[in-house]
Every structure is written in structure tokens, then in C-alpha cells.
């Protein structure tokens, strides 16, 4: 079941985020991610996939800057289509906020890179740290 997250989902969303095999948070990133997540919980939407009585994946956009802030699936649920179902909801949130395109970044050589390329995202550049910048028209 896909639904909007509630504050009660917050701890499980964090568990899913920390369980991923790729794009793990560095210690330096934790506070920035937490600050952004706090703002989004208060002002926007986390979309969650609930199965077996728990959140197993989520997508979230930041309507302040037009970015996909996160798309994470618990490793036990990867490869089941959760990401393909959740990502369009975050993109729709950006479109509703007035953006014509969504932007995100991910590491090169990752499953995420392949996923975004296979789903119509276009590489528009690289960050200084090598992360790929992707964009998709909404």
C-alpha cells in the first residue's frame, strides 16, 4: 500500500534509510539530512510503501528547490517495483509546486544510476565529488 507518511512512520523511514547498501549517509551528512527531513515532514510529503505491517520504502521531494530528496527501498524489498511506484509521486509533488523538471544526484556505477537512466532521467553534469546530476522533465 502506498500512502502519505505520518510522524509515526519517522523511525521506520530512518531505519530504511540507514539499511541501504548504496548511498549510505556519512557522519558529516546526518545533521543536514535530518534538518531537511524535519522541514519536509512539517511542510511537504514523504510517500511510503507499507507492506508486512511496516514501511519498506519511501520517496520524497523537496519543493523548495525541485530536487528528489530521497528514494530508498529496504534491501529485503529491492527489485519488486517499489521505487518505480514511489518515484512518480515525489515527481508529482514537484510539478504541483511549479517545477518543470526534477533534479537529483547519485553515485556513479550504482544500481541507482542504472535505475534512473533506465527510467528516462538524463545526466546533466557531475558534482565536484563525482556524483551524477540527473534531471527529468515533469
Protein Blocks (a to p, Z undefined) as FASTA:
>chain_A
ZZdddfklmmmmmmmmmmpmghpacfklmmmmmmmmmmmmmmmccddddeehiafbdcdd
dfknopafbdcddfklgonlmmmmmmmmmmmmmmmnopabdcddddehiaklmmmmmnop
acfbdcfkopacddddZZ
